[in-house]
Amino acid sequence: MHHPSAPRSGNLGVLALAVIAPIWGYSWVVSKVALEYSRPFTFVAFITVLCVACLVPVLLLTRRSLKPTPLLWTIAIGLLQTTLFNALVTVALSHGGAGKVSVLAYTMPFWLLLLAWPFLGERLGALQWPAVGLAFAGLILVVRPWDIDGVTAGALACAAGLCWAGGSLLVKLLQRREHVDPLRLTAWQMAFGAAPLIAAALLTHSGWPQWTATFIAALAYSAVLSNALCWALWVYALRHLPAGAAGMGTLAVPVVGVVAAWLQLGETPALLEGAGMLLIIIALALLAAGGLVAGRRGAPPGGEEPALLPIID
């Protein structure tokens, strides 16, 4: 059942994705720079702990309950979206370029589209099929799997994308069972996901980070903006947009990552990479057009979601 506020919520979901794109895109450069001053697991453990420390006061100030969200669901989401995703991309960044790793991690939307079909019943509309095809072709051109800088970094980044998609699918399934506050879910899944990262940091400990101004700024950016803020916005977008549309909407992020890595780190994209980014932008335009068509017909951008489980608003 769709409520009168559904179009407004959908618009806010799109706005959330628009805020996420530049912050997450630049975060790849920030993390790459930070790893010059810290071991990978030490850096990511600091980020998650600081992120939870930021979210708890926000929950208190907004008078939200501190009660954990459904335990098994939240632990599973935390292991996928916080533990595995952050660990895999951080290690991948220590082996490969920020631009390439950002694009490889963003194979997530394609994994999510594949998972959303059987598990959520979300099917692609007429304009979304060519969008997916163009976006996939664009990612191939940017990634250039035949000339990748290090198989290890590529495999780890792609695995991170799969873990993120799995976590996002669980979020959607949980939201179909009951109403879950996005901020509270973000805080608790990060709290549970942080524990294995802290353990990994202790096991691989070989000295503390170099506490330079650059490292502290990178840590603050990663914890407050790209994690605390953006993960909460991501959970909100997943609630108010079909999973496939939300996933495809993040494809602007690796484009920002590649451009930022080019400008700041000197990771110059080749001609094929530029062509790939252009294809991704075209794909996003097609996806947006599909959303407008669906909106005029009174349907959500990814098609009507079947009521497998009640959504409590």
Protein Blocks (a to p, Z undefined) as FASTA:
>chain_A
ZZfklmmmmmmmmmmmmmmmmmmmmmmmmmmmmmmmbcfklmmmmmmmmmmmmmmmmmmm
nopafbdcdfklmmmmmmmmmmmmmmmmmmmmmmmcfklmmmmmmmmmmmmmmmmmmmno
pacdfklmmmmmmmmmmmmmmnommlcghjklmmmmmmmmmmmmmmmmmmmmmmmmpccd
fklmmmmmmmmmmmmmmmmmmmmggbdcdddfklmmmmmmmmmmmmmmmmmmmmmmmmmp
cfklmmmmmmmmmmmmmmmmmmmnopacdfklmmmmmmmmmmmmmmmmmmmmmmmnopaf
kopaddfbacdZZ
